[in-house]
Amino acid sequence: MTTRSKDELFQILSNSRRRHIIYYLSEADEPLSLKRLATMIAAAESDIPESEITSEERQRVYISLYQTHLPKLEETGVVTYDEDERLVSLTEGALDQEIFSADARSSSTWLRYYAGLSAASWVLVAVAWLSLPPFALVGWGGVALAVTLGLSTVVAAEYLRAREESAHAGYESLVE
């Protein structure tokens, strides 16, 4: 895997055709022919079915892919292009960087929150079970309420964070 700076990744993704190339290749189970890829991108750009793409429209995209975008993506190690067969494929692990996957640091932070909440809940249960003051006055209902409020707060915060991240996750977000 090649590690790239965020600037280089953003440069790669700055063009919608390159984003389409990456998206379609990530969805394919096998390499795609340059002609097929050009047809798919032309259809997406024109917002019409692939069957309605004219040879002129496909050729316009084909030339752009061949002369500009595939060399750029191949140079940066994102795709491989077999010139003899005219086949394009996404390189193994080419985009397995933090910008394309969930942030591991963020996930581990939330795991700590859940672990802390769990530990605090067990302490509350133990103190209530031992009837230690002032928790003896609160009773089991108060303990249940405290644990439920704590869990609800952490879950709501995690939900909001995950919802914000989901707008940026996966290859689907590369194409408009």
FILUMKE-807088 format. One record per residue (C-alpha): residue number from 1; x, y, z. Coordinates in nm, 2 decimals, padded with zeros to 4 digits. Each point is the difference from the previous one (the first is absolute). Example, Ala and Ser with C-alpha at 12.3 -4.5 7.8 and 13.67 -1.06 7.14 Angstrom:
<1,<01.23,-00.45,00.78>>
<2,<00.14,00.34,-00.07>>
***
This chain:
<1,<00.00,00.00,00.00>>
<2,<00.13,00.34,-00.09>>
<3,<-00.05,00.27,00.27>>
<4,<-00.10,00.33,-00.15>>
<5,<-00.04,00.34,00.15>>
<6,<-00.34,00.15,00.02>>
<7,<00.10,00.26,-00.25>>
<8,<00.09,-00.28,-00.25>>
<9,<-00.33,-00.18,00.07>>
<10,<-00.20,00.31,-00.05>>
<11,<00.19,00.07,-00.32>>
<12,<-00.09,-00.34,-00.13>>
<13,<-00.36,00.04,00.10>>
<14,<-00.03,00.36,-00.13>>
<15,<-00.14,-00.11,-00.33>>
<16,<-00.34,-00.16,-00.03>>
<17,<00.11,-00.24,-00.27>>
<18,<00.27,-00.14,00.22>>
<19,<-00.25,-00.04,00.28>>
<20,<-00.23,-00.18,-00.24>>
<21,<00.29,-00.23,-00.11>>
<22,<00.07,-00.09,00.36>>
<23,<-00.36,-00.05,00.08>>
<24,<-00.08,-00.23,-00.30>>
<25,<00.31,-00.20,00.05>>
<26,<-00.07,-00.05,00.37>>
<27,<-00.35,-00.13,-00.09>>
<28,<00.13,-00.24,-00.27>>
<29,<00.11,-00.35,00.09>>
<30,<00.25,00.00,-00.29>>
<31,<00.20,00.24,-00.21>>
<32,<-00.21,00.22,-00.23>>
<33,<00.08,00.07,-00.36>>
<34,<00.08,00.36,-00.07>>
<35,<-00.29,00.01,-00.25>>
<36,<-00.24,-00.12,00.27>>
<37,<00.13,00.24,00.25>>
<38,<-00.03,00.29,-00.24>>
<39,<-00.36,-00.10,-00.08>>
<40,<-00.09,-00.02,00.37>>
<41,<00.15,00.34,00.07>>
<42,<-00.15,00.16,-00.30>>
<43,<-00.34,-00.13,00.11>>
<44,<00.05,00.13,00.35>>
<45,<00.11,00.34,-00.12>>
<46,<-00.29,00.03,-00.24>>
<47,<-00.25,-00.15,00.24>>
<48,<-00.13,-00.24,-00.26>>
<49,<00.00,-00.38,-00.03>>
<50,<00.32,-00.16,-00.14>>
<51,<-00.20,-00.13,-00.30>>
<52,<-00.07,00.36,-00.11>>
<53,<00.36,00.11,-00.01>>
<54,<00.12,00.08,-00.35>>
<55,<00.34,-00.11,-00.12>>
<56,<00.10,00.37,-00.01>>
<57,<-00.08,00.05,00.37>>
<58,<00.18,-00.32,00.09>>
<59,<00.30,00.09,-00.21>>
<60,<00.03,00.35,00.16>>
<61,<00.02,-00.16,00.35>>
<62,<00.22,-00.29,-00.13>>
<63,<00.26,00.25,-00.12>>
<64,<00.00,00.19,00.32>>
<65,<00.04,-00.31,00.21>>
<66,<00.27,-00.14,-00.22>>
<67,<00.21,00.32,-00.03>>
<68,<-00.06,00.16,00.33>>
<69,<-00.17,-00.18,00.28>>
<70,<00.13,-00.36,-00.02>>
<71,<00.37,00.11,-00.03>>
<72,<-00.06,00.22,00.32>>
<73,<-00.16,-00.28,00.19>>
<74,<00.26,-00.25,-00.12>>
<75,<00.28,00.23,00.09>>
<76,<-00.13,00.03,00.35>>
<77,<-00.05,-00.37,00.04>>
<78,<-00.38,00.01,00.02>>
<79,<-00.07,-00.20,-00.32>>
<80,<00.18,-00.24,-00.23>>
<81,<-00.06,00.03,-00.37>>
<82,<00.08,-00.28,-00.24>>
<83,<00.06,00.18,-00.33>>
<84,<00.00,-00.31,-00.21>>
<85,<-00.34,-00.12,00.13>>
<86,<-00.13,00.35,00.07>>
<87,<-00.11,-00.12,00.35>>
<88,<-00.01,00.22,00.31>>
<89,<00.00,-00.13,00.36>>
<90,<00.02,00.15,00.34>>
<91,<00.33,-00.09,00.17>>
<92,<-00.02,-00.22,00.32>>
<93,<-00.03,00.23,00.30>>
<94,<00.07,00.31,-00.20>>
<95,<-00.25,00.21,00.19>>
<96,<00.01,-00.17,00.34>>
<97,<00.10,00.32,00.18>>
<98,<-00.17,00.18,00.28>>
<99,<-00.17,00.24,-00.24>>
<100,<-00.20,-00.29,-00.16>>
<101,<-00.08,-00.20,00.32>>
<102,<-00.14,00.07,00.34>>
<103,<00.24,00.18,00.23>>
<104,<00.14,-00.26,00.23>>
<105,<00.10,00.25,00.26>>
<106,<-00.36,00.13,00.03>>
<107,<-00.13,-00.36,00.03>>
<108,<00.24,-00.08,00.28>>
<109,<-00.10,00.32,00.18>>
<110,<-00.36,-00.10,00.00>>
<111,<00.10,-00.35,00.12>>
<112,<00.16,00.17,00.30>>
<113,<-00.32,00.20,00.07>>
<114,<-00.20,-00.32,-00.01>>
<115,<00.25,-00.18,00.23>>
<116,<00.00,00.30,00.24>>
<117,<-00.38,00.01,00.01>>
<118,<-00.01,-00.38,00.06>>
<119,<00.25,00.03,00.29>>
<120,<-00.19,00.29,00.15>>
<121,<-00.33,-00.19,-00.03>>
<122,<00.15,-00.30,00.19>>
<123,<00.13,00.23,00.27>>
<124,<-00.35,00.15,00.04>>
<125,<-00.16,-00.35,00.01>>
<126,<00.25,-00.12,00.26>>
<127,<-00.04,00.32,00.22>>
<128,<-00.38,-00.04,-00.02>>
<129,<00.01,-00.37,00.08>>
<130,<00.22,00.07,00.31>>
<131,<-00.24,00.28,00.10>>
<132,<00.28,00.25,00.05>>
<133,<-00.10,00.36,00.06>>
<134,<-00.12,00.21,-00.18>>
<135,<-00.09,-00.26,-00.26>>
<136,<-00.21,-00.19,00.25>>
<137,<-00.25,00.29,-00.02>>
<138,<-00.01,-00.01,-00.38>>
<139,<-00.09,-00.37,-00.03>>
<140,<00.00,-00.22,-00.30>>
<141,<-00.22,00.23,-00.20>>
<142,<00.25,00.28,00.02>>
<143,<00.29,-00.24,-00.10>>
<144,<-00.20,-00.11,-00.30>>
<145,<-00.08,00.36,-00.09>>
<146,<00.37,00.10,00.02>>
<147,<00.12,-00.29,-00.20>>
<148,<-00.27,00.05,-00.27>>
<149,<00.07,00.38,-00.03>>
<150,<00.37,-00.07,-00.02>>
<151,<-00.04,-00.26,-00.27>>
<152,<-00.25,00.21,-00.19>>
<153,<00.24,00.29,-00.01>>
<154,<00.29,-00.20,-00.13>>
<155,<-00.22,-00.18,-00.26>>
<156,<-00.15,00.33,-00.12>>
<157,<00.35,00.16,-00.03>>
<158,<00.13,-00.31,-00.19>>
<159,<-00.30,00.00,-00.23>>
<160,<00.05,00.36,-00.09>>
<161,<00.37,-00.05,-00.07>>
<162,<-00.06,-00.31,-00.21>>
<163,<-00.27,00.18,-00.20>>
<164,<00.24,00.28,-00.08>>
<165,<00.27,-00.25,-00.10>>
<166,<-00.23,-00.21,-00.21>>
<167,<-00.04,00.29,-00.24>>
<168,<00.37,-00.03,-00.08>>
<169,<00.05,-00.37,00.02>>
<170,<00.05,-00.25,-00.28>>
<171,<00.06,00.05,-00.37>>
<172,<-00.36,00.09,-00.06>>
<173,<00.07,00.34,00.14>>
<174,<00.26,00.06,-00.27>>
<175,<-00.25,00.05,-00.27>>
<176,<-00.28,00.26,00.01>>
***
